[in-house]
Each structure stands twice: as structure tokens, then as C-alpha cells.
């Protein structure tokens, strides 16, 4: 979504799922919070970020048609975008190539998963 005279409309989301290498949670979280998120927030088109840690959920009841698989990631970050995802991704690639966007040795690159999401339908609130 594009900027409009000093205002912006958010809607697109860049979602990243990740894990630290074994035993490096503290260093990973420090890097993510103090280095990586601030670097990503400097990318044109990224207007906000929120990190999450897996809370865990016990799915109770044998009445479910199937049990969900166990989670594969322990951390999630959702970046809010104010422009088209492809334009933001091009900036990510450019900044990673130039070193402006860093990766930590504590990040388990073999488990990183990311994608961009655009709104589908209207946002709805419970009564």
C-alpha cells in the first residue's frame, strides 16, 4: 500500500519464523531486539515490528478430527509494511548484500521461514 500525503495505510505483513542455534537463546534475543529489528525498521516500507515467543498450547480433546503437528519455530516477528511486499523484499536483499542488514551467528538459518501476507477480506471484530 502506498503512502498518501503524510499518512500511510498499513495492511501488508512480513512474517518471519525463526529459531536460535541450540543453547543461544539469550544472545539470539539480544541481537534480534537490539540489532536486527532496528536495522529492519530502517528499511523503506517497514513501519512497525512486534516479536513473539512461542507460548505453547495443549490441544485438549480427543474429539478433534486430527491433532496438529508440533511447532517447528520458537520465535516469530511480524513487520507491518506500508507498501507492496515485493518492493520491501528488494530492499531487504539489497541491504543484506551491502551488510546494512546483519545476521547473527546465533540464528539457525536452516530453520528460518518467511513470507509476505496481504489482507484478504475485511478485518472483523467480535461483538
C-alpha beads as a LAMMPS data file, in Angstrom:
LAMMPS data file: protein, C-alpha beads

127 atoms
126 bonds

1 atom types
1 bond types

-500.0 500.0 xlo xhi
-500.0 500.0 ylo yhi
-500.0 500.0 zlo zhi

Masses

1 110.0

Atoms # bond

1 1 1 0.000 0.000 0.000
2 1 1 1.310 3.413 -0.848
3 1 1 1.921 6.495 1.265
4 1 1 -0.624 9.291 0.892
5 1 1 0.474 12.831 1.786
6 1 1 1.988 12.289 5.229
7 1 1 -0.195 9.335 6.178
8 1 1 0.151 5.676 5.460
9 1 1 -2.119 2.719 5.324
10 1 1 -0.748 -0.483 6.756
11 1 1 -2.084 -3.835 5.787
12 1 1 0.708 -5.905 4.303
13 1 1 2.674 -8.025 6.746
14 1 1 6.114 -9.630 6.524
15 1 1 6.158 -12.661 8.836
16 1 1 9.384 -14.378 9.929
17 1 1 9.601 -17.607 11.927
18 1 1 12.987 -18.462 13.427
19 1 1 14.999 -20.424 15.960
20 1 1 18.335 -19.791 17.611
21 1 1 21.065 -22.379 17.459
22 1 1 20.960 -24.719 20.442
23 1 1 21.739 -23.029 23.748
24 1 1 21.993 -19.488 22.322
25 1 1 18.537 -18.067 23.133
26 1 1 19.828 -15.167 25.239
27 1 1 22.368 -13.972 22.638
28 1 1 19.848 -14.540 19.838
29 1 1 17.154 -12.478 21.548
30 1 1 19.598 -9.684 22.420
31 1 1 20.764 -9.495 18.787
32 1 1 17.217 -9.669 17.442
33 1 1 15.874 -6.954 19.761
34 1 1 18.859 -4.608 19.836
35 1 1 20.359 -5.012 16.363
36 1 1 18.175 -6.787 13.820
37 1 1 14.748 -5.247 14.450
38 1 1 16.183 -1.684 14.486
39 1 1 18.001 -2.435 11.192
40 1 1 14.821 -3.776 9.611
41 1 1 12.849 -0.737 10.791
42 1 1 15.266 1.408 8.745
43 1 1 14.158 -0.344 5.533
44 1 1 11.809 1.876 3.499
45 1 1 8.315 0.440 3.724
46 1 1 8.680 -1.175 7.152
47 1 1 6.666 0.859 9.654
48 1 1 6.401 -1.378 12.736
49 1 1 7.580 -4.644 14.265
50 1 1 6.375 -6.978 17.000
51 1 1 8.260 -10.061 18.192
52 1 1 6.657 -13.094 19.802
53 1 1 7.916 -16.168 21.653
54 1 1 6.068 -19.457 21.405
55 1 1 3.606 -19.682 24.274
56 1 1 2.783 -23.336 23.781
57 1 1 -0.704 -24.716 23.568
58 1 1 -2.054 -28.001 24.768
59 1 1 -4.778 -29.058 22.380
60 1 1 -7.186 -30.942 24.544
61 1 1 -9.876 -33.326 23.499
62 1 1 -9.946 -36.483 21.546
63 1 1 -12.928 -35.186 19.588
64 1 1 -10.721 -33.260 17.173
65 1 1 -10.567 -34.721 13.660
66 1 1 -6.762 -34.524 13.794
67 1 1 -4.011 -33.364 16.119
68 1 1 -1.879 -30.515 14.800
69 1 1 1.822 -31.213 14.334
70 1 1 4.203 -29.827 16.947
71 1 1 5.501 -26.294 16.286
72 1 1 8.719 -26.014 14.313
73 1 1 9.675 -22.486 15.404
74 1 1 10.068 -20.823 18.789
75 1 1 10.122 -17.184 17.672
76 1 1 8.004 -15.050 15.371
77 1 1 8.247 -11.450 14.225
78 1 1 5.576 -9.581 12.308
79 1 1 6.638 -6.490 10.398
80 1 1 3.958 -4.074 9.204
81 1 1 4.526 -2.686 5.720
82 1 1 3.162 0.460 4.098
83 1 1 3.967 -0.556 0.534
84 1 1 3.937 -3.578 -1.705
85 1 1 5.821 -6.577 -0.290
86 1 1 7.965 -7.077 -3.418
87 1 1 9.392 -3.546 -3.102
88 1 1 10.269 -4.138 0.556
89 1 1 11.834 -7.533 -0.205
90 1 1 14.034 -5.905 -2.853
91 1 1 15.283 -3.513 -0.168
92 1 1 15.951 -6.423 2.229
93 1 1 18.059 -8.206 -0.395
94 1 1 19.964 -5.036 -1.251
95 1 1 20.701 -4.283 2.406
96 1 1 21.744 -7.858 3.188
97 1 1 24.143 -7.779 0.226
98 1 1 25.651 -4.483 1.405
99 1 1 25.904 -5.567 5.055
100 1 1 23.415 -2.937 6.282
101 1 1 21.126 -5.763 7.399
102 1 1 23.056 -8.218 9.538
103 1 1 22.560 -11.833 10.501
104 1 1 23.778 -13.315 13.752
105 1 1 25.781 -16.493 14.190
106 1 1 23.128 -17.405 16.797
107 1 1 20.393 -17.593 14.128
108 1 1 19.711 -21.140 12.922
109 1 1 19.488 -20.367 9.204
110 1 1 18.341 -23.910 8.408
111 1 1 15.017 -23.242 10.146
112 1 1 14.184 -19.672 9.061
113 1 1 10.862 -19.323 7.290
114 1 1 9.404 -16.080 5.981
115 1 1 6.780 -14.725 3.657
116 1 1 4.697 -11.650 2.967
117 1 1 0.974 -11.518 3.520
118 1 1 -1.620 -9.119 2.150
119 1 1 -5.092 -8.602 3.628
120 1 1 -7.759 -10.947 2.355
121 1 1 -11.217 -9.750 3.247
122 1 1 -12.154 -7.190 5.844
123 1 1 -10.827 -7.038 9.402
124 1 1 -13.624 -8.117 11.706
125 1 1 -14.166 -7.615 15.406
126 1 1 -16.047 -9.800 17.849
127 1 1 -19.303 -8.417 19.228

Bonds

1 1 1 2
2 1 2 3
3 1 3 4
4 1 4 5
5 1 5 6
6 1 6 7
7 1 7 8
8 1 8 9
9 1 9 10
10 1 10 11
11 1 11 12
12 1 12 13
13 1 13 14
14 1 14 15
15 1 15 16
16 1 16 17
17 1 17 18
18 1 18 19
19 1 19 20
20 1 20 21
21 1 21 22
22 1 22 23
23 1 23 24
24 1 24 25
25 1 25 26
26 1 26 27
27 1 27 28
28 1 28 29
29 1 29 30
30 1 30 31
31 1 31 32
32 1 32 33
33 1 33 34
34 1 34 35
35 1 35 36
36 1 36 37
37 1 37 38
38 1 38 39
39 1 39 40
40 1 40 41
41 1 41 42
42 1 42 43
43 1 43 44
44 1 44 45
45 1 45 46
46 1 46 47
47 1 47 48
48 1 48 49
49 1 49 50
50 1 50 51
51 1 51 52
52 1 52 53
53 1 53 54
54 1 54 55
55 1 55 56
56 1 56 57
57 1 57 58
58 1 58 59
59 1 59 60
60 1 60 61
61 1 61 62
62 1 62 63
63 1 63 64
64 1 64 65
65 1 65 66
66 1 66 67
67 1 67 68
68 1 68 69
69 1 69 70
70 1 70 71
71 1 71 72
72 1 72 73
73 1 73 74
74 1 74 75
75 1 75 76
76 1 76 77
77 1 77 78
78 1 78 79
79 1 79 80
80 1 80 81
81 1 81 82
82 1 82 83
83 1 83 84
84 1 84 85
85 1 85 86
86 1 86 87
87 1 87 88
88 1 88 89
89 1 89 90
90 1 90 91
91 1 91 92
92 1 92 93
93 1 93 94
94 1 94 95
95 1 95 96
96 1 96 97
97 1 97 98
98 1 98 99
99 1 99 100
100 1 100 101
101 1 101 102
102 1 102 103
103 1 103 104
104 1 104 105
105 1 105 106
106 1 106 107
107 1 107 108
108 1 108 109
109 1 109 110
110 1 110 111
111 1 111 112
112 1 112 113
113 1 113 114
114 1 114 115
115 1 115 116
116 1 116 117
117 1 117 118
118 1 118 119
119 1 119 120
120 1 120 121
121 1 121 122
122 1 122 123
123 1 123 124
124 1 124 125
125 1 125 126
126 1 126 127
